Amino acid sequence: MAKLFEHTQLKDLKLANRFIRSATWEGLADDNGGCTPELVDRMVELVRGRVGLIITGHSYVHEAGQATPRQLGVDKDERVDGLSKMTEAVHREGGRIVMQLTHGGLKAEPKLTNATPLGPSNGEGLLEPLGKEMTPDDIHQVVTSFGQAAQRARAAGFDGVQIHAAHGYLLSQFLSPAFNQRGDEYGGTLENRVRIILEVLRSIRQAVGRNYPILIKINSEDFLENGLSPENFLEAAVILANAGIDAIEVSGGTLLSGRFVPFRKEITFDRDQAYFRRAARTLKKMSNIPVILIGGIRSYLLAERLVAEGVTDYIALSRPLIREPMLIKRWQSGDLRKATCISCNGCFGPARSGRGILCVQDIKWKS
Ligand SMILES: Cc1cc2nc3c(=O)[nH]c(=O)nc-3n(C[C@H](O)[C@H](O)[C@H](O)COP(=O)(O)O)c2cc1C
């Protein structure tokens, strides 16, 4: 039976336990997307808290893909030296770190990029102001940017990369019929909508070689009218597994999905936790691909059961580790009380105001 505190391996990547810090935008890069000492300190804190793997906040592969302020960039070669400071600090402490690669697509922020956002279609009916439908050349440029960004991540010492294809950003928009109304080979059928992601995967694989881990985070459902369905998710996941992805993180929702945003509130009862567990369980039955489950996991005993019962191979956490960076160490020491995060999403506030993510509950207690 699989256990939470046992060693596992994803390609070249050896992991000390099955806990993963899911990608979390910290808002702590500098104003130009560069790595800062504050951001490095946060990573070190997470390693000291014994999380098996850190996935960085979403990092833009092209300057036109920036979606949030003080977001990390991996869009040019000059980034490599700064990013190396992060990986060196993590490795020095015995940790492992993967970089999440993203393009905001229609959710790129024009105030930051000075450009009209690009998407599979223009976003009519979903977004204001409208974006611009990408040409085949634009698509080719983005695919190339992902490959180049992965090469930089590898050069900077990251232990792998994760393709961000969830939450309504560019690659998720292509997968979603709600965003993607194209009539060419990138729209229409699921095979067409997944094509850009397969091209991104191929571009990255060419850049980083056979044994370098390439993970993906993908929606199990968009929770939008005409959005990605659970059936389409499974189909896409199997296509990606067969194409050589090394692990699939199962998430869901977009910023437009109302109470079904990826970071749900009101996780009051045990049944509210692990809100994508059904999708993960079905995927595990259909494929041998390692699965990472994210979304509302707060209880150690539930995490243990999810892994023991084969619902997932890895347990990912975001908000609980903002509140308690030492959570995994606490659980490992035998204090199995639930994570103290109350899922209020107050942690976004300080990040949006330029102070970086913080648990506002902690601030209340301390003051
Ligand atoms: C402050 C904050 C920033 C986030 N940034 C990212 C991100 O950069 N990339 C991503 O894939 N998900 C991001 N997420 C979503 C989380 O990774 C996760 O999917 C979601 O919060 C649900 O997990 P949880 O209940 O453990 O927090 C973010 C969530 C929060 C609260």
The ligand as a Gaussian input file, in Angstrom:
#p B3LYP/6-31G(d) Opt

LIG

0 1
 C       -2.514000      32.949000      -3.713000
 C       -2.709000      31.838000      -4.710000
 C       -1.949000      31.821000      -5.856000
 C       -2.101000      30.773000      -6.791000
 N       -1.289000      30.729000      -7.893000
 C       -1.353000      29.681000      -8.742000
 C       -0.426000      29.536000      -9.813000
 O        0.484000      30.353000      -9.991000
 N       -0.561000      28.465000     -10.625000
 C       -1.542000      27.514000     -10.431000
 O       -1.591000      26.539000     -11.187000
 N       -2.416000      27.614000      -9.429000
 C       -2.344000      28.654000      -8.567000
 N       -3.185000      28.722000      -7.500000
 C       -4.152000      27.628000      -7.276000
 C       -3.558000      26.587000      -6.331000
 O       -2.391000      25.983000      -6.847000
 C       -4.588000      25.453000      -6.049000
 O       -4.928000      24.860000      -7.293000
 C       -5.844000      25.949000      -5.341000
 O       -5.539000      26.958000      -4.400000
 C       -6.563000      24.813000      -4.593000
 O       -5.702000      24.158000      -3.678000
 P       -5.714000      24.450000      -2.064000
 O       -7.111000      24.190000      -1.592000
 O       -4.704000      23.504000      -1.512000
 O       -5.354000      25.893000      -1.890000
 C       -3.066000      29.755000      -6.561000
 C       -3.831000      29.796000      -5.397000
 C       -3.663000      30.804000      -4.470000
 C       -4.501000      30.793000      -3.216000

